[in-house]
Amino acid sequence: MSTTVDDLGAQLIAAEGAHLAHNYHPLPVVAARAEGVWVTDVEGKRYLDLLSAYSALNFGHGHPAILAAAREQLERLTLTSRAFHNDKLGPFATALAQLCGKDLVLPMNTGAEAVETGIKVARAWGYRSKGIAPDAATIIVANGNFHGRTTTIVGFSDDPTAHDDFGPYAPGFVHVPYGDADAIAAAIDDNTAAVLLEPIQGEAGIVIPPEGFLRRVREICSANNVLFIADEIQSGLGRVGETFACDREGIVPDVYLLGKALGGGILPLSAVVANEDVLGVIRPGEHGSTFGGNPLAAAVGLRVVEMLASGEFQTRAKALGEHLAQGLESLVGHGVTAVRVAGLWAGVDIDPAAGRGREIAEKLLARGVLVKDTHGQTIRIAPPLTIRATEIDWAIDQLRHVLP
Ligand SMILES: Cc1ncc(COP(=O)(O)O)c(C=O)c1O
């Protein structure tokens, strides 16, 4: 019997179900190709991508300039390990340091690795520079945080799904409510090495802290000789209409953690970026990664940084973000209880009477829109920054259709 086109997707989903670990619950769509903001499934149906692989596709699928950099490098040199130098890593580090206004870059691969690296740097800085007693360093983190999936990181998550049954957990983390600068000030003691925060909490549902919070955290950290580590892995690199979410309050953290979009939607590339007095505490042999700083990733990262340096994507995200905000706000009271928007990044709280977030995502999928729910009732919207106003309008129309 011949296979019809219609059941190809179902077959592929069944094959995944049989042999893939069940650590995800994907929506029932099997992508086969994509270009710009549009994804095509194995059955030829097109979808507007409003997730962008959790902001890893800020420049859209297959951006020609990023593809060109990757193709050119793929033919020349892809991997050396850090045992040797390569001719792409220096230019990439220089460009990224410049974009961040910092001295040094430590390249890794995934976001969680950048966070782990930031934690190691903060602890080493605490012992070697601040003079904290051995093994006593603590890091202040926020309730509702999401910084990745490694064992240390899930240890300080307060989301039971991320955290439970993966102990014993690494000690040395102190929790405070997100957005509460006074709580941070009160939690700091002589052993505090760093405050680690998302400037906007992504996985929590695009939770934007009160105006002035980041400025106060900056002041408190400076006054107490504590590092401010900003996890900009999801919020950074143009997403919020600025290069970094910290720019919204005109502040510069001591350490930037970057990932996702840094790899241009092509490969994993993350980085820790800080000044010499902080990142310089790491000595040869103390930290690294076989693939970290590989020439293929560096070539892609360099192109991404060059694209961001023009400011074009940030400006676009700001202008179109206002358009998105207007559209989403028109839905409040019509199946939506609240929206939070920063640039082209939005959390949309669905009225429980209208259904669970997952149900709305499934209905949108049927209408050709890709979104993902988070924490039950919230839909997260993060289109590629290349989306057009007419495409935003079309997406809002689809959302309006699936809400009561
Ligand atoms: C703020 C933040 N930090 C870290 C991570 C972890 O990144 P990765 O999945 O690449 O390890 C994420 C992923 O969603 C994130 O949103």
The ligand as an ORCA input file, in Angstrom:
! r2SCAN-3c Opt
* xyz 0 1
  C      17.595     32.729     30.224
  C      18.099     31.388     29.787
  N      19.276     30.947     30.237
  C      19.771     29.760     29.855
  C      19.077     28.930     29.011
  C      19.642     27.593     28.625
  O      20.056     27.577     27.291
  P      20.295     26.177     26.552
  O      18.962     25.543     26.342
  O      20.964     26.567     25.253
  O      21.199     25.372     27.434
  C      17.839     29.347     28.526
  C      17.052     28.466     27.623
  O      15.903     28.648     27.393
  C      17.336     30.601     28.921
  O      16.150     31.040     28.493
*
